[in-house]
Amino acid sequence: MINLKNDLTLALHAKSIRIQAPIPGLGVVGIEVPNSNRQTVGLRELLASRQFNNKRLEIPIAL
């Protein structure tokens, strides 16, 4: 898995990646790649967004 992590990091031109294997209860591997274009998102902006206020969400959670 360490070799795959290094290969993926190089192939994705990322500074680092995080691999979680397996994801508990799912039997799958999770790969997190940081966004190269970081920006601050305010909580007010997030809570006012159309996606967050979608009425079909059973339990809306802002992260």
C-alpha positions in Angstrom: 0.0 0.0 0.0 2.9 2.4 0.7 4.3 1.9 -2.8 0.8 2.6 -4.3 0.5 5.7 -2.1 3.8 7.1 -3.5 2.9 6.2 -7.1 -0.5 7.9 -6.7 1.0 11.0 -5.2 3.4 11.4 -8.1 0.7 10.6 -10.7 -1.7 13.1 -9.3 1.0 15.8 -8.8 -0.1 16.2 -5.2 2.0 17.2 -2.2 0.5 14.3 -0.3 -2.4 12.0 -0.2 -4.1 10.0 2.6 -5.2 6.4 2.1 -7.6 4.8 4.5 -7.9 1.0 3.9 -10.4 -0.4 4.5 -13.0 2.1 5.4 -14.7 0.6 8.5 -17.9 -1.2 7.6 -17.7 -0.7 3.9 -14.8 -2.9 2.7 -13.5 -0.2 0.3 -10.4 2.0 0.2 -10.7 5.7 0.7 -8.2 8.1 -1.0 -8.0 11.8 0.0 -6.3 14.2 -2.3 -5.9 17.8 -1.1 -7.4 20.5 -3.4 -4.6 22.6 -5.0 -6.8 25.7 -5.1 -7.5 26.2 -1.4 -9.9 28.9 -0.3 -11.7 29.9 2.8 -15.4 29.2 2.9 -17.4 31.0 5.6 -20.1 29.2 7.6 -22.7 31.8 6.7 -22.0 31.3 3.0 -22.3 27.5 3.4 -25.5 27.6 5.4 -27.1 30.1 2.9 -26.2 27.9 -0.2 -28.9 26.4 -2.3 -27.2 22.9 -2.0 -27.4 23.1 1.8 -31.0 24.3 1.9 -32.2 21.4 -0.4 -35.4 20.2 1.1 -34.7 16.6 0.2 -31.9 16.4 2.8 -32.9 14.3 5.8 -30.2 15.6 8.1 -28.3 18.6 6.7 -24.8 18.9 8.2 -22.4 21.6 7.3 -18.7 20.6 7.4 
